Amino acid sequence: MTNTDGFTDMTPAHTYFFCYSLDLRHYLKRRGFSYVCTGLHPKTKRQFWLFERKNGLQSAIDEYNEIIHERRA
């Protein structure tokens, strides 16, 4: 059975990060992270990049958000 996010009930969706920001994707790639696949959101048709949540990915996302927050302040 497939959920609305495209994962089967057997796939823990919390192990993946859907990145809808091209800037964040570039940042993560520069930090050495590779995405698993890319696709389009079924309703909005916005492109996303799917990253596995491992090896410090969340720390890199947090760092990116801090940088963006500092630039806007």
HUTABEL-V509528 format. One record per pair of residues at least 12 apart in sequence whose ideal C-beta (glycine too) atoms are under 10 Angstrom apart, sorted by the first residue. I is the first residue (numbers start at 1). J is the second residue. D is the distance in whole Angstrom. If there is no record, write none. Layout:
[[I/J/D] [I/J/D]]
//
This chain:
[[4/42/8] [4/43/9] [5/18/8] [5/41/9] [5/42/9] [6/18/10] [6/39/8] [6/41/9] [6/42/7] [6/50/9] [12/53/10] [14/53/7] [15/52/6] [15/53/5] [15/54/8] [16/35/10] [16/36/7] [16/37/10] [16/50/6] [16/51/7] [16/52/6] [16/53/6] [16/54/10] [16/57/10] [17/33/10] [17/35/9] [17/36/10] [17/48/10] [17/49/9] [17/50/7] [17/51/5] [17/52/8] [17/53/5] [17/54/10] [17/57/6] [17/58/8] [17/61/7] [18/39/9] [18/41/8] [18/46/10] [18/48/5] [18/49/8] [18/50/6] [18/51/8] [19/33/10] [19/35/7] [19/38/9] [19/47/10] [19/48/6] [19/49/5] [19/50/7] [19/51/6] [19/57/10] [19/61/8] [20/41/8] [20/44/9] [20/46/6] [20/47/8] [20/48/5] [20/49/8] [21/48/9] [21/49/9] [21/61/10] [21/64/9] [21/68/9] [22/47/8] [22/49/9] [23/64/8] [23/68/8] [24/49/9] [24/51/10] [24/60/9] [24/61/7] [24/64/6] [24/65/9] [24/68/9] [25/38/9] [25/47/9] [25/48/9] [25/49/5] [25/51/9] [26/64/10] [27/60/7] [27/61/9] [27/63/8] [27/64/5] [27/67/8] [27/68/9] [28/49/8] [28/51/7] [28/57/7] [28/60/6] [28/61/8] [28/64/8] [29/49/9] [29/51/10] [30/60/10] [31/56/8] [31/57/9] [31/59/9] [31/60/5] [31/61/10] [31/63/8] [31/64/9] [32/55/9] [32/56/9] [32/60/9] [33/49/10] [33/51/6] [33/52/9] [33/54/9] [33/55/8] [33/56/9] [33/57/6] [33/60/7] [33/61/10] [34/49/10] [34/51/8] [34/52/9] [35/48/9] [35/49/4] [35/50/6] [35/51/5] [35/52/9] [36/49/8] [36/50/5] [36/51/7] [36/52/6] [37/49/8] [37/50/5] [37/51/10] [38/50/7]]
//
